[in-house]
Amino acid sequence: MTTESSTTVTPRILEVPGARLHYEVRGRGPLIALVGAPMDAGAFAPLAELLAVDHTVLTTDPRGINRSTLDDPGQDSTPELRADDLSRLLSHLGAGPATVLGSSGGAVTALALAQAHPEQAHVVVAHEPPLVELLPEREKVHAETDEIIAAYLAGDVIGAWTRFMAQANISLPEGAIEGMFGGERDPRQVADERRWFAHELRATTHWRPDLDTLRSISARIVVGIGDDSDGEECDLTSRALAETLGIEPARFPGGHTGFAEDPGAFATRLREVLRPKRSQV
């Protein structure tokens, strides 16, 4: 994905144990990290541009995705590994502590960072983390996820995505899945997608947060939910996390990928949410 940039973007590589992490830095000011999994740096570029007017913005490709290469391509991508990668990036930049916005699997990464290195993140915005372990029906969901992964790896791409969207309770127009995941596709997109199914999805959705640790820093945590996500699986997991931590979730425009659907509205809301949080720390 390429975007026209109004700020100077500096792409770099950081060597970490077992991987070489592609990351990008733009803007000047307080540090904010935008974190996805499996979404790469390109997915956050429009939002990063908007925030870079008064922030130093870090974006990165998670290990094994796109330009972040692995010594062992068969290595699973766990939240702990990704959090360690993010910690090393933040230490390397030396501009922290940071505000960390994580979306989807990246929200799990951000929470894992908050547990292991709370000193590196003065605010964590966890936008729709798929914390299936917090749901009462978690065993059923885990079993369904294993079946979805097996279907994808057996070559049933459309069937696997159809079941995944049904499990997530995400409604799409008829024919949308075939249009998105059928026919000729970009080889890099396919490779990243396969890695997500084979080596990332299970470890991310099986991760159980250390709730006592997160409660101890709950004043610095924001649980974000999209306005259009009501009833979806990540709406339920996010509400479960917020309830367990004793905090009110914050609503954001759009759905599960609201940061990409309307970056302008998302950036405006993010600034509103961060303003009172920053005054507390």
Salt bridges, closest charged atoms under 4 A:
GLU24 OE2 - HIS22 NE2 2.90
GLU24 OE2 - ARG67 NH1 3.45
GLU49 OE2 - ARG26 NE 2.91
ASP54 OD1 - HIS55 ND1 2.80
ASP54 OD2 - ARG271 NH1 2.83
ASP61 OD2 - ARG67 NE 2.79
ASP71 OD1 - ARG20 NH1 2.92
ASP76 OD1 - HIS199 ND1 2.91
ASP84 OD2 - ARG88 NE 2.78
ASP85 OD2 - ARG63 NE 2.59
GLU119 OE2 - HIS117 ND1 3.74
GLU128 OE1 - HIS256 ND1 2.66
GLU133 OE2 - HIS142 NE2 2.70
GLU133 OE1 - ARG208 NH1 3.93
GLU144 OE2 - LYS140 NZ 2.69
ASP146 OD1 - ARG202 NE 2.92
GLU147 OE1 - ARG163 NH2 2.61
ASP192 OD1 - ARG188 NH1 2.98
GLU193 OE1 - ARG185 NH2 2.54
ASP212 OD1 - ARG215 NH1 2.86
ASP227 OD1 - ARG251 NE 3.65
ASP230 OD1 - ARG239 NH2 3.74
ASP230 OD1 - ARG251 NH2 2.92
ASP235 OD1 - ARG239 NE 2.75
GLU272 OE1 - ARG269 NH1 3.31
